[in-house]
Amino acid sequence: MTSRLLLLGAGRSASSLIQYLLRHAPTERWFLTVADVNPAHLVPVLAAHTEYARAIPVDLANDALLEELVAQADVVISMLPAMLHPVVARACVRHGRHLATASYVGPEIRELHGEALAAGVTLLMECGLDPGLDHMSAMRAIAHIRARGGRITSFKSYCGGLLAPAAEGDNPWKYKFTWNPRNVVLAGQSTAKFLENGHLRFIPYQQLFCRTETLTVPDYGEFEGYANRDSLSYRAPYGLEEIPTMLRGTLRRPGYSAAWHALVRLGLTDDGVNLDNPETMTWAELVEAYLPTSLIPHLDLSQRVATYLGLNPVGDEIGLLNWLGLFSDKRVGHAHATPAQLLERLLAEKWQLQPHDHDLIVMQHLFEYELNGTTHRLTSSLAVEGDDATHTGMAKTVGLPLGMAVRRLVRGEVAAHGVVIPVLPELYEPILDELAAEYGIRFSEE
């Protein structure tokens, strides 16, 4: 009997997921429908697979069409923006269809747990990279430590999507977009919460990027990590309710955070105010508008910014801002925008992944645990490079775990119903094993 899969959304992170589903469709007896706003780019991808795959256009505002597509499927996979997942999830519960996504469990999804449980529906969330592989790899390590009788006293977990060393070139930020640019610009815009030695710690957004930790990943050198918004919510899912230290964070190359901190202090990451600016305004004029008039007028703009922020005028931070074009006569090109919208537009040009570029996914877990009266440390690291600008490391590490989770879901190997994340051995063990055996994606431990 053929199982009908519906994939909603086929954006930049869906390439490896689609490849995986097409690879297994004949043997698993799947028929895949890919529904996207503009499916034209899928025609050559699906051309050799018309017996078990099709692409169709979808209007996300057409509720009746969504209901029809969900009703026709056995399992729904959503790669849509996270804000649309509650609509999809509610349709899945109504029609008794399982759902799998790579996105976080939000409040609206969490509220559906009881209904999904009663309907025998699995809403399988957080099955991508971060969240996803972070849960799976952490839970495997936690299980191994506990099986030896260890008591975990500290857990820190960091992840980042960056550039492979060969692709960094003359880009001094050593960063390009492999994920939603808007999410990068708005990253961290709330207070970070974590535990340190049994005490709650808070870092406000204004200080987030100047309080970083240095980490070393085998074969790839040093990175800096800053805290994510909420590290506390994963204590219960990981079974670490009594742990004294717990922190989850994001990785960047050294120097990035200090320069981003300068952007924050200037006000250029603010998404809450409309500037009522003309599109002909230049970046130099925009930055000038943020400076107090009392600054020494004869200095050039970069020097005045350095004075205002207390930075070295020939230091790395000012150099990175200058490389972006913040002191140039380049027009902002977007009228009546927020500062964050203007910055996103600028970065989309400067940080665009080129066809020959290779991205790099880096994840690292740092455990401390007590065993037989002695403190031990375990470092678990993952590094995955992309093949090109389409089959990126991000697409691999988001799409492959999700595809593998769907495979188990369709086979009936996921017994849990309601809202589920991959902290269960029946999910994370086979997925981690398949990633290692078939794709060479594995964590190294020290």
Beta strands, then each sheet from edge to edge (+ up, - down):
strand 1: 3-8
strand 2: 30-36
strand 3: 53-57
strand 4: 75-78
strand 5: 98-101
strand 6: 122-124
strand 7: 151-163
strand 8: 192-196
strand 9: 199-203
strand 10: 213-217
strand 11: 221-227
strand 12: 245-252
strand 13: 359-371
strand 14: 374-385
strand 15: 418-420
strand 16: 444-445
sheet 1: 3+ 2+ 1+ 4+ 5+ 6+ 15+
sheet 2: 10+ 11- 12+ 7+ 13- 14+ 16-
sheet 3: 8+ 9-
end
